[in-house]
Amino acid sequence: MEHVSKEHLDEMVTTLSESWKGSLITAGLNAGIFSSMNYNTPVSIDFLAEKLNYDRNKLDKWFYYCAGVGLVNQIDGGYILSPKCHVFMPDSPYKDIVGFTRLNDYFMRSAVEAQHNFKKGSSLDKLTEGKITRNYQPSVSDNLSAELMEYFKQYNMGGDDTLLDVGCGIGAFARTILKNMPGLKITGLDPNLFAIEWGRKENREKGLGERLKMVVGDAVDDIGEFADKSFDWVIAVNLFHFFPVEHRLKLMKNMVRIASKGVFFTETILEKSKLALSADPLMSLLWNDYTGFFREHDAENLNNQLAQAYPDAKIVKHLILQNSTYLMAITK
């Protein structure tokens, strides 16, 4: 065995320290500690211990660490949230960071159950009987997609346009689109019956039945039943990493065929960031049908094929999500 250098040891210590830091942030979010504080009025450990019914000594250790790394500031016998903390709080303008922070919760749980999740046919979603699928979209995926709204508006999406959301899940992102563009009529397509039924229930409760229709269907085969130019816009957000590489071009061609105005889809590229590179194997522990983020050569191959197939269309790449993902826009 080769000699282990001091740099190797230092690197591992740093890795573990940052990993545990992420765990403590996740603990503070899940325990409601961060949400029980604000940026101006100090709260004491005793107050939070009584309010949340938590052990004072455990809170003291958590606050001592968080103050040491600048997540909270101690003032007037209590603690306030620091500006650094604002980056991952729900009211943060950096919705991608909010999503990534919540994603850490899922990754931690998938690692704990790794002896099951690494097995063929098993995943954290299966172990939890679909709870990951149900909770992931509103807490993680929709935060990662939040900034897309401004891009949609730049391309003049709005008014009484029609939109097909391929891989809509429970429809949380479609409802966000409607909140920003209430005149749209949206159809969501997803193969997961449970997700569609859950979404329909949400739609009824919010009075969206006429504006948001959700149907069960496969994005490879069933999407072919939609007529040419039957929607103004077609989107596929955070979808392609659930499709084998060999099916992605077929899906894209169907999307372009169905859209009269344009298509939006996202490509997460493994080699673009350390976040994507480390998230890829962890995502595979969450879902059995996860096929992987794009490898750079696969994305380039797909985009070149699209450019050749649609020479008259305008294809634009927008770099989003901490430089790991592109929003691809194809307009006619």
Buried (B, 14 or more C-beta within 10 A) or exposed (E): EEEEEEEEEEEEEEEEEEEEBBEBBBBBBEBEBBEEBEEEEBBBBEEBBEEEEBEEEEBEEBBEBBBEEEBBBEEEEBBBBBEEBEBBBEEBEBBBBBBBBBBBBBBBBBEEBEEBBEEEEBBBBBBBEEEBBBBBBBBBBBBBBBBBBEBBEEBEBBEEBBBBBBBBBBBBBBBBBBEBBEEBBBBBBBBBEBBBEBBBEBBEEEEBEEBBBBEBBEBBEBBBEBEEEBBBBBBBBBBBBBBEBEBBBBBBBBBBBBBBBBBBBBBBBBEBBEBBBEBBEBBBBBBBEBBBBBBEEBBEBBBEBBEEEBEEBEBEEBEBBBEBBBBBBBBE
